[in-house]
Amino acid sequence: MSNHEEDHGHSIASWTGVFTLLIASILLSIGIYFAIAWATWTGVVLVVVGIGAWVGLNAAGYGVQSPAEQKGTANHG
């Protein structure tokens, strides 16, 4: 067996992004299907917020770290 372990995205950044985008897709689906303008536009805004939160939290260090970063041996050169 390999010593390689994958994290599969278990981080605050990924869970926040996925949850926000899930709510956005539900609102978009309901808004488009039933022609509810506020649900559609709220879904559109949440897509932008979800992607921004995912990228921002990842950049702030709340994302998945590589094995080298976890051991403190990352090359920052």
C-alpha positions as CSV (number, residue, x, y, z in Angstrom):
1,M,0.0,0.0,0.0
2,S,1.0,3.6,-0.6
3,N,1.7,6.1,2.2
4,H,-0.1,8.7,0.1
5,E,-3.2,10.0,1.9
6,E,-5.7,12.2,0.2
7,D,-7.8,14.8,2.1
8,H,-10.6,14.9,-0.4
9,G,-11.4,18.5,0.3
10,H,-12.2,18.3,4.0
11,S,-11.5,21.9,4.8
12,I,-13.4,25.0,6.0
13,A,-12.9,26.6,2.6
14,S,-14.3,23.7,0.5
15,W,-17.3,23.0,2.8
16,T,-18.2,26.7,2.9
17,G,-18.0,27.0,-0.9
18,V,-19.9,23.8,-1.5
19,F,-22.7,24.6,0.9
20,T,-23.1,28.1,-0.5
21,L,-23.1,26.9,-4.1
22,L,-25.6,24.2,-3.1
23,I,-28.0,26.7,-1.7
24,A,-27.4,28.9,-4.8
25,S,-28.3,26.1,-7.2
26,I,-31.5,25.3,-5.3
27,L,-32.6,28.9,-5.4
28,L,-31.7,29.2,-9.1
29,S,-33.6,26.0,-9.9
30,I,-36.7,27.2,-8.0
31,G,-36.4,30.7,-9.4
32,I,-36.1,29.7,-13.0
33,Y,-38.7,26.9,-12.9
34,F,-41.4,28.9,-11.1
35,A,-40.4,32.3,-12.6
36,I,-39.6,33.8,-9.1
37,A,-37.3,36.7,-9.8
38,W,-36.0,37.2,-6.3
39,A,-35.0,33.6,-6.0
40,T,-33.2,33.6,-9.3
41,W,-31.2,36.8,-8.5
42,T,-30.4,35.7,-5.0
43,G,-29.1,32.4,-6.5
44,V,-26.9,34.4,-8.9
45,V,-25.5,36.5,-6.1
46,L,-24.9,33.4,-3.9
47,V,-22.9,31.8,-6.8
48,V,-20.5,34.8,-6.8
49,V,-20.4,34.9,-3.0
50,G,-19.7,31.1,-2.8
51,I,-16.9,31.2,-5.3
52,G,-15.4,34.2,-3.6
53,A,-15.7,32.7,-0.1
54,W,-14.0,29.4,-1.4
55,V,-11.1,31.2,-3.0
56,G,-10.8,33.7,-0.2
57,L,-10.8,31.2,2.6
58,N,-8.4,29.0,0.6
59,A,-6.0,31.9,0.2
60,A,-6.3,32.7,3.9
61,G,-5.0,29.2,4.7
62,Y,-8.3,27.5,5.5
63,G,-8.0,25.2,2.4
64,V,-6.5,21.7,2.0
65,Q,-2.8,21.7,2.5
66,S,-0.3,19.6,0.6
67,P,1.6,16.9,2.5
68,A,4.7,19.0,2.3
69,E,2.9,22.0,3.9
70,Q,1.5,19.8,6.6
71,K,5.0,18.6,7.6
72,G,6.4,22.2,7.4
73,T,8.8,21.3,4.6
74,A,7.3,23.3,1.8
75,N,9.7,25.0,-0.5
76,H,8.9,28.7,-0.4
77,G,11.6,29.8,-2.8
